[in-house]
Amino acid sequence: MQAILGRYGLGQVVDQEDDDLLLRDLLDMHPDAAEKVGPGVDRFRVIATPRGHHKGPEAVLVDGSKVAFSYQKCLDAPTHRQRVLAAMRTEIQPQVNTYYESRKASHTLVSDESGQPLAPADVHVSYFRGPRFHDIAMEFVQAAGGFDAVDLTGETARGLALFTDRTLAERWHAHHQEHAVLGLLSAKENLRRPRV
């Protein structure tokens, strides 16, 4: 992160793809990521921190608004809420993979936004055509009694936790299957959209 901030002057847009991708991944780890990302990030700039002593990142959203964020907060240990949301993504990954494989098998690897053909390495499965993943997940968690009602396993070999209550996991799978409207985008198109 320090190397990225060192590469850009104040007010400069972060224009190197690897730097941009790292900042997007970092912002996803912010405890208030849903609020920070809003309608989606268009690009990042380097700005002076509020006290003006250091450089820091700023997200420029697709609606033109600007949101500064602390990269230090992004690197703190994840909260239980963040761990539950990550586990929820892990739990439904087979559904997402099945959707991708069905599109690949039917030779329809094209962007559902632009209509452009997509190379397999450039495909992102996205929720842009329906409710966001975050909204689907929050509805389920509220019905289940809140985040504290969801117990997780320790991290697996892949570093990801799962639901300990497999009945609750099956209910989550069914809820996601019922509400998710998946589509395909290029990596670049998807990176411009909300990622929570």
C-alpha positions as CSV (number, residue, x, y, z in Angstrom):
1,M,0.0,0.0,0.0
2,Q,2.8,2.4,0.8
3,A,4.4,1.6,-2.6
4,I,1.2,2.4,-4.3
5,L,0.8,5.7,-2.5
6,G,4.4,6.5,-3.3
7,R,3.9,6.1,-7.0
8,Y,1.2,8.8,-7.3
9,G,1.2,12.5,-6.5
10,L,-1.7,14.1,-4.6
11,G,-4.8,14.3,-6.8
12,Q,-3.5,11.7,-9.3
13,V,-5.7,8.9,-10.5
14,V,-4.5,5.4,-9.8
15,D,-4.1,4.2,-13.4
16,Q,-2.0,1.0,-13.1
17,E,-4.4,-2.0,-13.3
18,D,-2.6,-4.0,-10.5
19,D,-2.8,-1.0,-8.2
20,D,-6.5,-0.4,-9.0
21,L,-7.3,-4.1,-8.4
22,L,-5.5,-4.1,-5.0
23,L,-7.4,-1.0,-3.9
24,R,-10.7,-2.6,-4.9
25,D,-9.9,-5.8,-3.0
26,L,-8.7,-3.7,0.0
27,L,-11.9,-1.6,0.0
28,D,-14.0,-4.8,0.0
29,M,-12.4,-5.6,3.4
30,H,-13.4,-2.3,4.9
31,P,-15.9,-2.7,7.8
32,D,-18.2,-0.2,6.1
33,A,-17.6,-1.5,2.6
34,A,-21.3,-1.4,1.5
35,E,-21.6,2.3,2.5
36,K,-18.2,3.2,1.0
37,V,-18.8,1.5,-2.3
38,G,-22.3,2.8,-2.8
39,P,-23.3,2.6,-6.5
40,G,-19.8,1.3,-7.5
41,V,-16.3,2.5,-7.8
42,D,-15.2,4.1,-11.0
43,R,-11.6,4.8,-10.1
44,F,-9.2,5.7,-7.2
45,R,-7.2,8.9,-6.5
46,V,-4.5,9.6,-4.0
47,I,-5.3,12.5,-1.6
48,A,-4.0,14.1,1.5
49,T,-5.4,12.4,4.7
50,P,-7.8,14.6,6.7
51,R,-5.0,15.9,8.9
52,G,-2.9,16.5,5.8
53,H,0.2,14.7,7.1
54,H,0.1,11.6,4.8
55,K,-1.3,10.3,1.5
56,G,-4.3,8.1,1.4
57,P,-6.7,6.5,-1.1
58,E,-10.0,8.1,-2.2
59,A,-12.7,6.2,-4.2
60,V,-14.4,8.1,-6.9
61,L,-17.8,6.5,-7.3
62,V,-19.7,6.0,-10.6
63,D,-22.1,8.8,-9.6
64,G,-19.1,11.2,-9.3
65,S,-19.1,11.3,-5.5
66,K,-15.9,10.8,-3.6
67,V,-15.2,8.7,-0.5
68,A,-12.0,8.7,1.4
69,F,-11.2,5.6,3.4
70,S,-8.5,4.3,5.8
71,Y,-6.6,1.4,4.4
72,Q,-5.6,0.6,7.9
73,K,-9.2,-0.1,8.8
74,C,-9.3,-2.5,5.8
75,L,-6.4,-4.5,7.3
76,D,-7.9,-5.0,10.8
77,A,-9.0,-8.5,11.7
78,P,-12.4,-9.2,10.1
79,T,-15.5,-8.8,12.4
80,H,-17.9,-11.6,12.9
81,R,-20.3,-9.9,10.5
82,Q,-17.6,-9.8,7.8
83,R,-16.7,-13.4,8.4
84,V,-20.4,-14.5,8.1
85,L,-20.8,-12.6,4.8
86,A,-17.6,-14.2,3.5
87,A,-18.9,-17.7,4.6
88,M,-22.2,-16.9,2.8
89,R,-20.3,-16.3,-0.4
90,T,-18.3,-19.5,0.0
91,E,-21.5,-21.5,0.7
92,I,-23.1,-20.5,-2.6
93,Q,-20.0,-20.7,-4.8
94,P,-21.2,-24.0,-6.3
95,Q,-24.4,-22.2,-7.5
96,V,-22.3,-19.5,-9.1
97,N,-20.0,-22.0,-10.7
98,T,-22.9,-24.0,-12.1
99,Y,-24.3,-20.8,-13.6
100,Y,-21.0,-20.0,-15.3
101,E,-20.6,-23.6,-16.6
102,S,-24.1,-23.6,-18.0
103,R,-23.4,-20.4,-19.9
104,K,-20.1,-21.8,-21.1
105,A,-21.7,-25.0,-22.3
106,S,-24.4,-23.1,-24.2
107,H,-21.7,-21.0,-25.9
108,T,-23.1,-17.7,-24.4
109,L,-20.0,-16.3,-22.8
110,V,-21.0,-12.7,-23.7
111,S,-21.4,-9.7,-21.5
112,D,-25.0,-9.2,-20.5
113,E,-24.4,-5.5,-20.4
114,S,-22.5,-4.7,-23.6
115,G,-23.1,-7.9,-25.6
116,Q,-19.4,-8.3,-26.2
117,P,-17.9,-11.8,-26.4
118,L,-16.0,-12.7,-23.2
119,A,-12.8,-14.8,-23.0
120,P,-13.1,-17.4,-20.2
121,A,-10.3,-15.6,-18.2
122,D,-12.3,-12.3,-18.4
123,V,-15.7,-13.5,-17.2
124,H,-17.2,-12.3,-13.9
125,V,-20.5,-13.6,-12.6
126,S,-22.4,-10.6,-11.3
127,Y,-25.6,-9.7,-9.5
128,F,-26.1,-6.5,-11.6
129,R,-29.5,-7.6,-13.1
130,G,-31.2,-8.1,-9.7
131,P,-30.8,-7.6,-6.0
132,R,-27.2,-7.2,-4.9
133,F,-25.5,-10.1,-3.0
134,H,-25.4,-7.9,0.1
135,D,-29.1,-7.3,0.0
136,I,-29.9,-11.0,-0.5
137,A,-27.6,-11.9,2.4
138,M,-28.9,-9.3,4.7
139,E,-32.5,-10.4,4.2
140,F,-31.5,-13.9,5.0
141,V,-29.5,-13.0,8.1
142,Q,-32.3,-10.9,9.5
143,A,-34.7,-13.7,9.1
144,A,-32.3,-16.1,10.8
145,G,-32.0,-13.9,13.9
146,G,-29.0,-11.7,13.0
147,F,-25.3,-12.2,12.6
148,D,-24.9,-13.6,16.1
149,A,-27.3,-16.4,15.3
150,V,-24.8,-17.7,12.6
151,D,-22.0,-19.9,13.9
152,L,-19.1,-20.6,11.7
153,T,-16.5,-23.3,11.5
154,G,-12.8,-22.5,11.9
155,E,-11.2,-21.6,8.6
156,T,-10.9,-24.5,6.2
157,A,-7.7,-25.5,4.3
158,R,-8.7,-22.9,1.7
159,G,-8.9,-20.3,4.5
160,L,-12.7,-19.9,4.4
161,A,-15.2,-20.6,7.1
162,L,-18.5,-22.4,6.6
163,F,-21.8,-22.5,8.5
164,T,-21.6,-25.0,11.4
165,D,-25.4,-25.5,11.2
166,R,-25.8,-27.4,7.9
167,T,-29.6,-27.0,8.0
168,L,-29.2,-23.2,8.1
169,A,-26.7,-23.6,5.3
170,E,-29.3,-25.4,3.2
171,R,-31.8,-22.7,3.9
172,W,-29.3,-20.1,2.8
173,H,-28.6,-22.1,-0.5
174,A,-32.3,-22.2,-1.2
175,H,-32.8,-18.4,-0.4
176,H,-29.9,-17.5,-2.7
177,Q,-31.2,-19.7,-5.4
178,E,-34.6,-18.1,-5.2
179,H,-33.5,-14.5,-5.1
180,A,-30.2,-14.3,-7.1
181,V,-30.4,-13.0,-10.7
182,L,-27.0,-13.8,-12.1
183,G,-25.4,-12.4,-15.2
184,L,-22.0,-12.2,-16.9
185,L,-19.8,-9.2,-17.2
186,S,-16.2,-8.5,-18.3
187,A,-13.8,-8.0,-15.4
188,K,-13.6,-4.3,-16.2
189,E,-17.4,-3.9,-16.3
190,N,-17.8,-5.8,-13.0
191,L,-15.1,-3.8,-11.2
192,R,-17.1,-0.7,-11.8
193,R,-20.1,-2.1,-10.0
194,P,-20.8,-2.4,-6.3
195,R,-18.9,-5.4,-5.0
196,V,-20.5,-6.1,-1.6
